[in-house]
Amino acid sequence: MEVRPVRPVEYEHAGQLVVAAYRSLPGSHLSDDYAELLADVARRAKETEVMVAVASDTNAVIGCVTFVPDQSSPWAELLERGEAGVRMLGVEPRAQGRGVGRALVEACIGRALELRRTALMLHTTPWMTAAHRLYEACGFERLPTRDWSPVPEVPLLAYRHPLT
């Protein structure tokens, strides 16, 4: 598997993959507006960094993540000075449990280190329990003081990976 920046020819597939990953979650409360935002990899790739995981045997995109370099990005969610962020991580449902998510998270950690960020921040929903285990295994810690809800039916749990 290779993790690299997304290519324009992959935007549509990568976006649909992220939507499919979110739709496969129990209790996901995925609104049409948010599904449209998840699908719009072209926009994110213009405004921030988007990485994909590509299967070695087929060269197919099997995972996607949005990396937010700092708080000035239009994709930043409650980032503080010195922090980078992770957003919209999705793995094709058939490829889940094979290390794809871990590879994408580790690529984000590496990118944050390259940029000399002090921490990597992300928010996740309570029903993304497999993701919680992954984040904790990668060194993220729960940070309840930074939890928030963009809409009442979607509480977001904060996780932070200190990099210093």
C-alpha positions in Angstrom: 0.0 0.0 0.0 1.2 3.5 -0.8 0.0 6.8 0.8 0.4 9.8 -1.3 -1.3 13.1 -2.3 -4.6 12.6 -4.2 -4.5 13.1 -8.0 -7.2 15.0 -9.9 -8.3 11.8 -11.7 -9.0 10.3 -8.2 -11.1 13.1 -6.7 -14.5 11.6 -7.5 -13.7 8.0 -6.4 -11.9 9.2 -3.2 -14.9 11.3 -2.3 -17.4 8.5 -2.9 -15.2 6.2 -0.9 -15.4 8.6 2.1 -19.1 8.9 1.8 -19.5 5.1 1.7 -17.3 4.7 4.8 -19.4 7.2 6.7 -22.7 5.7 5.5 -21.5 2.3 6.7 -21.4 3.5 10.3 -24.2 2.8 12.8 -26.0 5.9 13.9 -23.9 8.1 11.6 -26.6 10.8 11.2 -25.0 11.6 7.8 -26.9 14.5 6.3 -27.1 15.1 2.6 -25.2 18.4 3.0 -22.4 16.7 4.9 -22.3 13.8 2.4 -21.9 16.4 -0.3 -19.0 18.0 1.6 -17.3 14.7 2.1 -17.6 13.9 -1.6 -16.0 17.2 -2.7 -12.4 16.1 -2.7 -11.6 18.5 -5.5 -12.5 21.5 -3.3 -10.5 20.1 -0.3 -7.5 19.4 -2.5 -7.5 23.0 -3.7 -7.8 24.4 -0.2 -5.7 22.0 1.9 -3.9 18.6 1.7 -5.7 15.4 0.8 -3.9 12.1 0.9 -5.0 8.7 -0.4 -4.1 5.1 0.3 -3.6 3.1 -2.8 -3.6 -0.7 -3.0 -0.3 -2.1 -4.2 -1.9 -4.9 -6.3 -4.6 -2.9 -8.1 -3.5 0.8 -7.8 -7.1 1.4 -6.6 -7.7 4.2 -4.0 -8.9 2.4 -0.8 -8.7 5.2 1.7 -8.7 9.0 1.9 -7.9 11.6 4.6 -7.8 15.4 4.7 -4.8 16.9 6.4 -5.2 20.5 7.8 -1.8 22.1 8.2 -2.8 24.9 10.7 -5.6 27.0 12.1 -5.6 29.4 9.1 -7.0 26.7 6.8 -10.7 26.9 5.9 -10.9 23.3 7.0 -9.6 23.9 10.5 -11.9 22.8 13.3 -11.0 24.4 16.6 -7.3 24.2 16.0 -5.0 26.1 18.3 -1.7 27.7 17.5 0.9 25.1 16.5 -1.7 22.4 15.8 -2.5 20.5 12.6 -5.7 18.6 12.1 -7.1 15.4 10.6 -10.5 15.4 9.0 -12.8 13.2 6.9 -10.8 10.0 7.2 -12.5 7.2 5.3 -11.6 3.7 4.3 -13.5 1.7 1.7 -15.7 -0.6 3.7 -14.3 -3.8 2.0 -10.7 -2.7 2.9 -11.4 -1.8 6.6 -9.4 -3.7 9.2 -6.4 -4.1 6.9 -4.2 -1.2 8.2 -5.4 1.4 5.7 -6.7 3.8 8.4 -3.5 3.4 10.4 -1.4 4.2 7.3 -3.4 7.4 6.6 -3.2 8.5 10.3 0.6 7.8 10.4 1.0 9.8 7.2 -0.8 12.7 8.9 1.4 12.4 11.9 4.5 12.4 9.6 3.2 15.5 7.8 2.6 17.4 11.0 6.1 16.5 12.2 7.5 17.8 8.9 5.7 21.1 9.4 7.0 21.2 13.0 3.5 21.3 14.6 3.2 20.8 18.3 0.2 18.5 18.1 -2.3 16.8 15.7 -5.9 17.3 16.5 -9.1 15.5 15.3 -12.8 15.1 16.2 -14.8 11.9 15.8 -18.3 10.8 16.6 -19.2 8.5 19.5 -20.3 5.8 17.1 -16.9 5.6 15.4 -15.6 3.2 18.0 -13.1 1.4 15.7 -11.6 4.8 14.9 -11.2 5.6 18.6 -9.2 2.4 19.1 -7.0 3.3 16.1 -6.4 6.9 17.2 -5.4 5.7 20.7 -3.1 3.0 19.3 -1.4 5.8 17.3 -0.8 8.0 20.3 -3.9 10.2 20.4 -5.4 11.1 23.8 -9.0 12.0 24.5 -9.4 15.7 25.3 -13.0 16.2 26.5 -12.4 19.9 27.0 -12.3 20.3 23.2 -15.5 18.3 22.4 -18.1 20.1 20.5 -21.3 19.7 18.4 -21.6 21.3 15.0 -25.3 20.3 15.1 -27.2 19.0 18.1 -27.5 15.4 16.8 -23.8 15.1 16.1 -21.5 15.3 19.2 -17.8 15.4 18.3 -15.2 13.9 20.6 -11.8 15.5 20.6 -8.5 13.6 20.3 -5.1 15.1 20.4 -1.7 13.7 19.6 1.2 15.7 21.2 4.1 15.9 18.9 6.7 17.7 21.1 
